[in-house]
Structure formats: C-alpha cells, structure tokens
Amino acid sequence: MSTPEASRSSPRLFTPRFGALCGLVVLAVLSRWLPHPPNFTPIAALALFGGAHFTHKGWAFAVPMVAMLLGDALIGFHSLMPVVYGAFAATVGIGLLLRRRRSPLRVAGATLAGSVLFFVVTNFGLWAIESFYPKTLEGLVACYVAALPYFYNTLLGDAFFTAVLFGGFALAEWRFPVLRPATYQLAS
C-alpha cells in the first residue's frame, strides 16, 4: 500500500507536460505521411525537440527512432537505416545540450548543426555502403555535390518543423503553466 509521502517522492511519468509533448510528437510523425518535397520532414526537428524537452533521456532517443521505424515499415527498409538512425540519435544529443538553456539563437544554431551533421553522415554512408559512386575522393565529392539540392530541402524542413515544435511548445508553456518543468530556464 502506498503512502501519500511515497507518491509525492516518486516522479510521475504521465504528467500534463508529457501528454502535451507526446501530442506534438504524434502530429509531427503524422505529417511525415503527408505529401512533401524530398527531405522536408519533421524527424530531425523531432529528434532535436525530444532531446531538449523530454525529461527522461530514454524517451528523447526512443521517440524519433520509433517514428522512423514506423515510417520505414510503411515506406520500406533500406541499407542506410543504421546510418540514418545514428545521425538522428546524434541530433537528439545536440538537443540534450539545449535542455537547460534554450533561446531562439541556440535553437537555430542547433538546428543548423543537426542539418549539417545529417547531410555529412548520411551522404558519407551512402558513398561508403552503396555502389553508386566510386570509392575514391572524387566519388565522395560527387556524392556530396549530387546531394546538395536535397540539403536545401533538409535545411528548410528542419527550420520549419523546429520552429513549429519549439515555438508551439513554448507558447503552450506560456499559456498553460502546468506544462512548464520545475527547472525551466530560458537563456539569452
């Protein structure tokens, strides 16, 4: 039998904040199945947002991975999945750096860092794993050059979805104080 003291001392997982975070996550995941330009997806923003906002690090990493896995189950599995998932896990890591001190400038910098990281890692993976390009320096450069038009869409998609997720949740926290964490701190 639990006592009132025991229930107050153990953290609750399913709080209004957690529910609101999950609601935003579900909306972002569902938007992946709407028609969109190549690489204009919410997953990198979701990884960054999860790292910055989920109290439990396990949830921060699990949410974008599960979103990707569900999408890949419908769209199709591919040989670059470990590379892509690894890049998104690293983006969660960037989001973890935003936990204590978020500002529009820091979020913008983290978004750009995540986009560049994804571009560099996944295109290197494509060059290394697939046989589309020769395994030479010239082949690697050709791979990156061919991916530049997709990078533009990645930047736009990451910026858009990051603004929606971070901005929308900041507005919700301002409007509904119950959504704010106890240690919430905005930084300049």
Secondary structure, DSSP 8 states (H G I E B T S, - for coil): ---HHHHHHS--SS-HHHHHHHHHHHHHHHHTTS---TT--SHHHHHHHHHHH-SSHHHHHHHHHHHHHHHHHHH---TTHHHHHHHHHHHHHHHHTTSS-B-HHHHHHHHHHHHHHHHHHHHHHHHHHSSSS-SSHHHHHHHHHHHHHHHHHHHHHHHHHHHHHHHHHHHHHHH-GGGS-TT--B--
